[in-house]
Amino acid sequence: MVVSAQFNGEVTIGQQEVLAALPETILQIDSDRRIKNVADKTAHLEMIQNVVNRLSQNSFLLKGWTVVLISGLLALGAVGSESLFVYLAFFPVLAFWWLDAYFLREERQFRALFDRVRKLEEADIDFSMDTSKVSSKSESVLRVAASKTLIVFHGVLLAAVVVITVFVLITNGESV
């Protein structure tokens, strides 16, 4: 905000009061803007953090559903003579592994966005949730799927499904 005034040399008493109060008013406006900008930055960071929390919660629930669904399919395949259920257990393992990798990739992108917004000046906050500015740094879903954290969980499940499938096929007298 630019305030300018031209005087013809004569200052009246009313103008003196305005001029005396002017610097204080400008400081107050600047302080209010700075407080508003800091509040905007905090609100933007909270929005991004809420998305990260939601993605993390989705990943957690997905892991739970993976274990329940695979356990059910393997139990059905082991109890009955239907080996089809054992084969079906491979589909949720691989599908949920890919979904978990997708959620983890998105979470990493939003964490990068959080870091980018954290470093911005308060005046530059635009409330953008677009991760394309940081997505060039992120890995593909396949690379994320091969990360240590996902291999430990989903890889162990896949290995268990393979072992149980072989065991069920052998006990049912089918060829491996």
Residue pairs with C-beta under 8 A, 6 or more apart in sequence:
1 26
1 29
3 22
3 26
7 15
11 19
34 122
37 122
37 123
37 125
38 122
40 122
40 125
40 127
41 117
41 120
41 122
41 125
43 127
44 117
44 125
44 127
45 114
45 117
45 118
47 127
47 129
48 110
48 113
48 114
48 117
48 129
49 114
51 110
51 129
52 107
52 110
52 111
52 114
55 103
55 104
55 106
55 107
55 110
56 103
56 107
58 103
59 100
59 103
59 104
59 107
62 96
62 99
62 100
62 103
63 96
63 100
63 153
65 96
66 92
66 93
66 96
66 100
66 154
66 157
67 157
69 92
69 96
70 89
70 92
70 93
70 157
70 160
70 161
73 85
73 86
73 88
73 89
73 92
74 85
74 86
74 89
74 161
74 164
74 168
76 82
76 85
77 83
77 84
77 85
77 86
77 87
77 88
77 89
77 164
77 165
77 168
78 86
78 164
78 168
81 172
83 168
83 169
83 172
83 174
86 161
86 164
86 165
86 168
86 169
87 165
89 161
89 164
89 165
90 158
90 161
90 165
93 154
93 157
93 158
93 161
94 158
96 154
97 145
97 150
97 154
97 158
98 141
98 145
100 145
100 150
100 153
100 154
101 141
101 142
101 144
101 145
101 147
101 150
102 141
102 144
104 144
104 147
104 149
104 150
105 138
105 139
105 140
105 141
105 144
106 131
108 138
108 139
108 144
109 131
109 134
109 135
109 138
110 131
112 131
112 134
112 137
112 138
113 129
113 130
113 131
113 133
113 134
116 133
116 134
117 125
131 138
144 150
145 154
166 176
169 175
169 176
170 176
